[in-house]
Amino acid sequence: MRREAERFGAKLRSQLKCGDAQACFHRARRFHAAWTRHDVPKQTQQAEEALRGLQRQLMTERQRQAQAGVTPEPPANLIAQIGALGGPDAEEEARRVFAQPWETVDRADLEARVREVAMRAMWDSVQGQVEAGEYSGLFSLLGELQQAMGVLVAHSPRAAEALSDHFDAQWIAQQAAAGVLSLEDVHRLMAYVVDQIGGWQAPVDDDEMRAWATQVHDLLTSSQDLALEVFISRNLVGFLKQALERALSSPTTLSRRLVLLWPVVLRSSVLAISVSRSTHLKMSSQALKARLSWAGSAACLMQARQ
């Protein structure tokens, strides 16, 4: 960067030596525009590649320390370089990741462990989006829940039609985009979903299902005066998480069709998060990319197992 600035300065000074000030100024602007258009993106890409290389070196050192059984201590030179390239947020994230505890995972448990981490990362990312007023990931998950419930009733045309009448994720997204979605609409959907899923649970899960249904209905009763945005931010992501887990663990999901739905749910939700705008997320972009990479790996692992 310094070398490019010096080169630009030298060319600018040579142009300013000409007699026509207006022509010199015009040439200077052309130099600056060309530098901004061509050199800046190239330098930015090089800086990002260098930053990723430093992060890999940092994780290699963390692995070495974990294998040696010593207290984690990030190398000061690597941390300083990451801070110089990525700024204070990148440095803070690097320190946080380095300080996280490591654990040994057996090969037999790897898939389950990756799935657990990926799902937690996905839900954390969606919650961060919702808190920032971005609902694309949330609506994607609504669509996945609708798809999962649709598979469960695919054998019954009447039940499938009733589901379509009561649960249309695309319509909900359109209502929200138009600014006409109401708290009552969300309440009705949640009540319908919890009652439907309750009817699909195995008898052994009746007590747990009744407790969840009671909790949801109590929540709906006590939140009638909340603003829609507040209710969604506080409650809807957690509700969707529980609803998806229960729908996908229903006895009906033993069919091959719904077993195949697990990777679809994870992959499409991760995709919706990764393509949406993440500038308003509270977590840093580096943290989000790291978490999504775990989620993508989990989706690939689960697909390979099918």
C-alpha positions in Angstrom: 0.0 0.0 0.0 2.8 2.4 0.9 4.6 1.6 -2.3 1.5 2.3 -4.4 0.9 5.6 -2.6 4.5 6.7 -3.3 4.2 5.7 -6.9 1.0 7.7 -7.2 2.6 10.7 -5.5 5.6 10.6 -7.8 3.4 10.6 -10.9 1.2 13.3 -9.4 4.2 15.6 -8.7 5.5 15.1 -12.2 2.2 16.1 -13.7 1.9 19.1 -11.5 5.1 20.5 -13.0 3.4 21.3 -16.3 2.2 24.8 -17.1 -1.6 24.2 -17.4 -3.0 23.7 -13.9 -6.4 22.6 -15.1 -4.9 19.9 -17.3 -2.7 18.8 -14.5 -5.7 18.5 -12.1 -7.6 16.5 -14.8 -4.7 14.1 -15.2 -4.4 13.7 -11.4 -8.0 12.8 -11.1 -7.6 10.2 -13.9 -4.7 8.7 -12.0 -6.6 8.6 -8.8 -9.7 7.0 -10.5 -7.6 4.4 -12.1 -5.8 3.6 -8.8 -9.2 3.3 -7.1 -10.7 1.1 -9.8 -7.8 -1.3 -10.3 -5.3 -1.2 -7.5 -7.5 -0.9 -4.5 -9.6 -4.1 -5.1 -6.4 -6.0 -5.9 -4.7 -4.8 -2.7 -7.8 -5.7 -0.7 -7.9 -9.2 -2.1 -4.2 -9.6 -1.3 -4.8 -8.4 2.3 -7.7 -10.8 2.8 -5.5 -13.7 1.5 -2.7 -12.7 3.8 -5.2 -12.5 6.7 -6.5 -16.0 6.1 -2.9 -17.3 5.9 -2.2 -15.7 9.3 -5.3 -17.2 10.8 -4.3 -20.6 9.5 -0.9 -20.2 11.1 -2.6 -19.2 14.4 -4.7 -22.3 14.4 -1.7 -24.5 13.6 0.0 -23.1 16.6 -3.1 -23.6 18.7 -3.2 -27.3 17.6 0.5 -27.6 18.6 -0.2 -26.2 22.1 -3.2 -28.4 22.5 -1.2 -31.5 21.7 1.5 -30.4 24.0 -1.0 -29.9 26.8 0.2 -26.4 27.6 -1.9 -23.3 28.5 -3.0 -21.6 25.3 -0.9 -18.5 24.6 -1.4 -16.8 21.2 1.8 -15.7 19.5 2.1 -12.0 19.9 3.6 -11.5 16.4 0.7 -13.3 14.7 -1.9 -11.4 16.7 -0.2 -8.1 15.9 -0.1 -8.9 12.2 -3.8 -9.9 12.2 -4.7 -6.7 14.0 -2.7 -4.6 11.5 -4.4 -6.3 8.5 -7.9 -6.8 9.8 -8.3 -4.2 12.4 -9.3 -4.4 16.1 -12.3 -6.6 15.4 -10.2 -9.2 13.6 -7.6 -9.2 16.4 -10.3 -9.6 19.1 -11.9 -12.5 17.2 -8.5 -14.2 16.7 -7.8 -14.0 20.5 -11.3 -15.3 21.3 -11.0 -18.3 18.9 -7.5 -19.1 20.1 -8.7 -19.1 23.7 -11.6 -21.5 23.1 -11.1 -24.9 24.7 -10.3 -27.9 22.4 -11.6 -31.4 22.9 -10.8 -34.8 21.4 -13.6 -36.2 19.2 -13.6 -39.9 18.2 -14.0 -40.6 14.6 -17.3 -42.4 15.3 -18.7 -39.2 16.9 -17.4 -36.8 14.4 -20.5 -36.5 12.3 -22.8 -35.9 15.3 -20.3 -33.3 16.7 -20.0 -31.4 13.5 -23.8 -31.4 13.1 -24.2 -30.1 16.6 -21.7 -27.3 16.0 -23.2 -26.4 12.6 -26.8 -26.3 13.9 -25.8 -24.1 16.8 -24.0 -21.8 14.5 -26.9 -21.6 12.2 -29.4 -20.7 14.9 -27.0 -18.1 16.4 -26.6 -16.5 13.0 -30.4 -16.4 12.4 -30.9 -14.9 15.8 -28.3 -12.3 15.1 -30.0 -11.4 11.8 -33.4 -11.1 13.5 -32.1 -8.8 16.2 -30.6 -6.6 13.5 -34.0 -6.5 11.7 -33.0 -8.9 8.9 -35.6 -11.7 8.4 -34.4 -13.6 5.3 -32.9 -16.4 7.2 -35.9 -16.6 9.5 -38.3 -16.9 6.5 -36.1 -19.6 5.0 -36.4 -21.6 8.2 -40.2 -21.1 8.1 -40.2 -22.6 4.6 -38.1 -25.6 5.8 -40.5 -26.2 8.7 -43.4 -26.1 6.2 -41.6 -28.5 3.9 -40.9 -30.9 6.8 -44.5 -30.8 8.0 -45.7 -31.3 4.4 -43.6 -34.5 4.1 -45.3 -35.8 7.2 -48.8 -35.4 5.8 -47.9 -36.2 2.1 -49.9 -39.5 2.4 -53.1 -37.6 3.1 -54.3 -35.1 0.4 -56.9 -33.7 2.9 -54.2 -33.1 5.6 -51.8 -31.7 3.0 -54.5 -29.2 1.8 -55.3 -28.2 5.4 -51.6 -27.6 6.0 -51.4 -25.4 2.9 -54.4 -23.4 4.1 -52.9 -22.7 7.6 -49.2 -22.5 6.9 -47.8 -20.6 3.9 -44.2 -19.4 4.6 -44.1 -17.5 1.3 -47.3 -15.6 2.1 -45.9 -14.7 5.5 -42.7 -13.3 4.0 -44.8 -11.3 1.5 -47.0 -9.9 4.3 -43.9 -8.9 6.3 -42.3 -7.3 3.2 -45.5 -5.3 2.7 -45.5 -4.2 6.3 -49.0 -5.8 7.0 -48.0 -8.9 9.0 -49.6 -8.7 12.4 -48.8 -10.3 15.8 -52.1 -12.2 15.5 -50.9 -13.8 12.3 -47.8 -15.0 14.0 -49.7 -16.2 17.1 -52.1 -18.2 15.0 -49.3 -19.9 13.0 -47.5 -20.8 16.2 -50.6 -22.3 17.8 -51.4 -24.3 14.7 -47.8 -25.7 14.4 -47.6 -26.7 18.0 -51.0 -28.5 17.9 -50.2 -30.3 14.6 -46.8 -31.5 15.7 -48.3 -32.6 19.0 -50.6 -35.0 17.2 -47.7 -36.6 15.5 -45.6 -37.4 18.5 -45.1 -40.9 19.8 -47.1 -41.8 23.0 -43.8 -42.0 25.0 -43.3 -38.3 24.3 -46.8 -37.2 25.3 -45.7 -35.6 28.6 -42.9 -33.7 27.1 -45.0 -32.6 24.2 -47.8 -31.4 26.5 -45.3 -29.4 28.5 -44.0 -27.7 25.4 -47.5 -27.0 24.1 -48.5 -25.5 27.4 -45.4 -23.3 27.4 -46.1 -22.1 23.9 -49.8 -21.3 24.5 -48.9 -19.5 27.8 -46.4 -17.5 25.8 -49.0 -16.5 23.2 -51.4 -15.5 26.0 -48.9 -13.3 27.8 -47.5 -11.6 24.8 -50.6 -10.2 23.1 -49.5 -6.6 23.9 -46.0 -6.9 22.6 -44.9 -5.2 19.4 -44.5 -7.6 16.5 -40.8 -6.9 16.1 -40.1 -7.5 19.8 -42.0 -10.7 19.9 -40.3 -12.1 16.8 -36.8 -11.1 18.1 -37.4 -12.7 21.6 -39.4 -15.8 20.7 -39.8 -16.9 17.1 -36.3 -18.2 16.4 -36.4 -20.4 19.6 -39.8 -21.6 18.7 -38.8 -22.6 15.2 -35.8 -24.4 16.5 -37.9 -26.5 18.8 -40.6 -27.1 16.2 -38.1 -28.3 13.6 -36.4 -30.6 16.1 -39.8 -32.1 17.1 -41.1 -32.4 13.5 -37.9 -34.1 12.4 -37.9 -36.5 15.3 -41.5 -37.6 14.8 -42.0 -41.4 14.3 -43.2 -40.6 10.8 -39.7 -39.3 10.0 -38.4 -42.8 9.9 -39.4 -42.8 6.3 -36.5 -42.4 3.8 -38.0 -39.1 2.5 -37.7 -37.3 5.7 -34.3 -38.8 6.6 -33.1 -37.1 3.4 -34.7 -33.8 4.5 -32.1 -33.2 7.3 -29.3 -32.1 4.9 -31.8 -30.1 2.9 -32.8 -28.2 6.0 -29.2 -27.4 7.0 -27.9 -26.7 3.5 -30.7 -24.3 2.4 -30.7 -22.5 5.7 -27.0 -22.0 5.7 -27.3 -20.8 2.1 -29.9 -18.2 3.0 -27.8 -16.9 5.8 -24.6 -16.7 3.8 -26.1 -14.8 0.8 -28.0 -12.3 3.0 -26.5 -9.1 4.1 -24.4 -9.6 7.2 -23.2 -6.0 7.8 -25.7 -5.6 10.6 -24.8 -8.8 12.5 -23.3 -8.2 15.9 -20.7 -10.9 15.3 -17.7 -10.1 13.1 -17.6 -11.2 9.5 -14.7 -13.5 10.2 -16.7 -15.2 13.0 -19.7 -15.6 10.7 -17.6 -17.1 7.9 -15.9 -19.5 10.3 -19.2 -20.7 11.6 -20.8 -21.1 8.2 -17.8 -23.1 7.0 -18.5 -25.5 9.9 -22.2 -25.7 8.8 -21.3 -26.3 5.2 -19.0 -29.2 6.3 -21.8 -30.7 8.3 -24.1 -30.6 5.3 -21.6 -32.4 3.1 -20.9 -35.0 5.8 -24.6 -35.8 6.2 -25.1 -36.0 2.4 -22.2 -38.4 2.1 -23.7 -40.7 4.7 -27.0 -41.1 2.7 
